[in-house]
Amino acid sequence: GGNYLLIWPNKTAGKVEASLKRAGILVRNMKNKPLIDGALRVSIGTSDQMERFWQVFSSIDCIS
């Protein structure tokens, strides 16, 4: 078990991580980790925190 999600964004993980950080949301970039390179690790928070994360993440990583 764990208290986090691994997410592979459509855009590069570094760019998404930087955009989330500017919005006040911290995630961990799994850069150079075998099998999960390119993923972001998102810790599970409260329902309100996760709702805010998904709103910001989807506005950043939306494919257009």
Backbone hydrogen bonds, N-H to C=O, Kabsch-Sander energy under -0.5 kcal/mol:
donor,donor_aa,acceptor,acceptor_aa,energy
5,L,42,V,-2.7
7,I,5,L,-0.5
7,I,40,L,-2.5
16,V,12,T,-2.2
17,E,13,A,-3.0
18,A,14,G,-2.2
19,S,15,K,-2.1
20,L,16,V,-2.6
21,K,17,E,-2.4
22,R,18,A,-2.1
23,A,19,S,-1.1
24,G,21,K,-1.8
25,I,20,L,-2.9
26,L,24,G,-0.5
28,R,41,R,-2.2
29,N,27,V,-0.5
30,M,39,A,-2.6
33,K,30,M,-1.9
36,I,33,K,-1.1
37,D,33,K,-1.0
39,A,36,I,-2.0
40,L,7,I,-2.8
41,R,28,R,-3.3
42,V,5,L,-2.8
42,V,40,L,-0.6
43,S,41,R,-0.5
44,I,3,N,-3.3
50,M,46,T,-2.6
51,E,47,S,-2.3
52,R,48,D,-2.2
53,F,49,Q,-2.5
54,W,50,M,-2.7
55,Q,51,E,-2.1
56,V,52,R,-2.5
57,F,53,F,-3.5
58,S,54,W,-2.5
59,S,55,Q,-1.3
60,I,56,V,-1.6
61,D,57,F,-3.1
64,S,62,C,-0.5
